Amino acid sequence: MNIFLHELKAYRKSTFIWTVSLMAIVVFFLSLFPAIAKDYAEFTKVLEGYPEGVRKALGIEIESFGNIVGFYSYVFVYISLCGAIQAMILGTSIVSKEVREKTADFLLTKPVTRTKVITSKIFAGAVSLAITNIFYLVATILMAQHVKTADYSNKLIILLSISLFIVQLIFFGIGILVSVVFSKIKAVLSISLAVVFAFFVVGMVVATDESNAKRYLSPFKYFEPKYIIAHSKFETSFLILSIGIIFVSIIASFVIYKKKDVHAV
């Protein structure tokens, strides 16, 4: 029994739906850019009417809003929200679906170790997210080229898009840990939405504060578009933190899953 291929096959429908959805979202948002760039002066006046705190919470940078990279960095905030939901649902389903579908004890009676079971599941989930991000990145680059009104740095578009994958891996890791600790989860969608939106709201609140320390409270603020655009790289401390969260979540999940009792049906 190849658990990896079985899991990958099980995720194919949701992977396809999320991939198409994220591609459609970025195509739709970027298709609005030419109209905004054309009337940028008028649009700027409207944005200046918003309080500074509101602009920061929404991720709006007036100075860069008129170019394709700046505009993409704004809409990317909401794309990353959707991507985080996909990853959280996927991670939370990793173990809980076996309990929910009453197949956990059957799976563990097979001649495979628990380590191999969860490794295969995690690898399949990560590959599903990678597939989504590859197609998303291609759609983003092609659309940006199509709607651009001036030359821009493809590297910045790629860096911003790659940060989506890292944020997804963070929520994927958190979701796995949640599914292992609370294996009898019946409402995966509700829990996933609650966790993701909680971090997203925290991120919006943190954005109104000048303190960098509070950014550690929300994964959505680990990869600030403003910093990426200005320096053409990720902030080292937040990148290290992101990798740390991913590895700690997965390692903790391994340890707990290997020792956890699995009740027979």
N, C-alpha and C positions, 0 to 999 in steps of 0.2 A: 504493500500500500504506500504510494507516494503522497505523503501528507501535503508537501509543498504544492504539487500540481493540483491536488484536490482543493486546497484552499484558494489557490489562484483562480481556479475555475469557478469556485463559489463566489468570488468577489468580482467576477468579470462584468456582471450586469451593473452593479453599483459603480464600478470603476468607469464603465462606458458612460453612464448617466452623468457622473460628476465631471468627467473629462469634457464631455460635450457642453455641459452647463457652464463650466469655467471658461471654456473657449468662447461660448456665446456671450457671456458677460463682458469679457475683455474686448471682443469685437464690437459689441454694442456701445460700450463706454467710449472707446477710441474713435468710433464713427462720429461721435459728437464733437470731437476736437476741432475739425475745420471750421465749424460754425462759431465755436467759442473763440478761436484764434482770430477770426475775421472781425468780430465785435469785441475784441479784448479790452479796449478802453472803456466801453460801456459796462462790460462785465466786471471790470476792476472796481468801478464806482459802486456797484451793487455789493461786492465782497467787502469793500471798505466800510460799508454800513453795518457789518456784523461786528460785535464786540471781539476784541483780540482773543479773549478766552475761548469763545465759541470757535473761532478760526483755528486755534491750536487744537482744540478737541476734535475737530473734523479733519485735521491734517491739511488745512489749506495754507499754502504759501503764495501770497499774491505775486511776489517778485518772479516766481518761476511758473506760474499757472499758465502763462501764454505760450510756453514751448512744450513739445510733446513729452519730454522726460518729466517735467514738472507736473503736467496734467496727469500723466500715468501714475506718478507717485501718489497723487491724491486719490484716484479711483482704486489704486492698489490696496488701500486700507480696507476697503469693503470686499475686494477679491480675496484678501488674506483671511477675512472673517469666514467666508464661504469655504475656503480651503481648510481652515482649522476645524470646521464642523465635520467635513468629510473625514479628516484624520481621526478626530475624537470618536466618531461613530465606529470607524473601522477598528480602532484600538480597543474600545469598550466591548466590541463584539467578539474579540479574539477568543476569550475563554468562556465568557458568559453564554454564548450561543450554544455551547455543548451542554451546559446545565439546563438552559431553557428548552432545548430540543431533546433533552434526556438521552444524550449519546455520550456523555463524559465517561461513565464507567465502561461502556463498550469500547471506546477508543483506547482506554488505558489497559484493557486486557490484551491488546495486540502486542506482538513482540517488538515494541519500541519503547525507548526510555521517555520519561517526562521531558527531559531536556531536548530530545529530538522533536517531540511534539510541539512544544512551545517555540523552539527555534524555527521550525518549518512554518508555523503560523505567522510569526513575526516577520520572517523573510518574505513570505507571500504578501503580507500587508505592505511592507516597504516597497516591494516591486510594483504593487498596484499604484502606490502614491508616485513612484518614479515615472511610471507610464503616463499618469495624468499630467505630471509636470513637464515632461518632454513635449507632449502635444500642445500643452498650454503655452510653453515658451515659443514654439514654432509659430503658433497663431498670433502671439503678441508681436513678435519680430516682424512678421509679414504685414500685420495690420498697421504697425507703427510706420513701416516704410510706405505704406499706401496713403496714410493720412498726413504725413509730415508736411510742414509748411517751411521748414528750414533744416539744415544739417544738424544732426545730433549724434551723441555717443551711443553706439549699440552696446558698449560695455556696461553703461549705466542701466540700460533696459534689462540686460542679462543679469546683472547683480541684484537688481530689485526683484526680478522674477525668481532667482535662485533662493532668495530669502524666504519666499513662500514655501519652498520645499523644507527648509530648516524649521520654520514655524510649524509646519505640518508634522514633522518628525517629533517635535516637542509634545504636541497634543496627542500624537499617536502613542508616544511613550507613557504619557499621563493616563491615557485611556486604557492601555494594557495593564498598568498598575491597578487602576480602579477595577478592571474586570477580574483581576486575580484576587484582590482583597475582598471585593463584594461580588462573588461569582454568581449569586442568585439574582442578577439584575433582569428585570422583566421589561422595563421601559428604557431601552438603550437611547432612543432618540431624546427623550425628556432630560435624562441625566447629561447627555452630551451637549445639548443646547444650553442647559443651565450652567455648566462649567465654562463653556466657550464664551457665552455672553457675559458671564461674571468677569472673566479676565478682560474682555473687550471693553466693558464699562469702566473697569479699573484703569485700563489704558487710556481712555478718554479723559478721565479725571486727572490722571498723572500728567497728561500732556499739557494741562493748564499750569503746571508747576515748573519752575525753572530748575528744580533739583534733579540731578541725574540719578541720585540714589533711589528715588521712588520708581524709576523705570524698571528696576529689578522685580517689581511686583507683577508685571504683566508681560508675557512673551510677545505680545503685539507691539511692544515698544523697544524690543531688543535690536531691531534693525530699522533705525530711523532713516527714512528716505532723504531727509535734509542732509544728514551726515554722509550718506552714501553718494549723493550727488556732488557734494563739496569735495570729498576725498577719494572717490572712486574705489572705495573698499569698505569692509565691515568694521565695526568697532571691535577691537580685539577682546576686550573684557566681556562683552555681551556674546560674542561668538563662542568664547571658551565656556561661558555659563550655559549657553544653549546646548553645546556638546555634552557638558556635564550632566544637565538635566536628562538628556536623552539616555545616556549610559547608565546613570543611577536608577532611572525608572525601569529600564530593561533588566538590569542586574537584580534589582530588588524583586522584580516580577519573577525572575528565574528562581530565586531563593525561596520566595513564598510559595510558588506553584509546586516546587519539588517536595515541600513539607506539608502542603495543604491536604486535608482529607477530602476525598471525592466520594460522595454518598451514592450508593447504588440506587437505581430506579425502583 
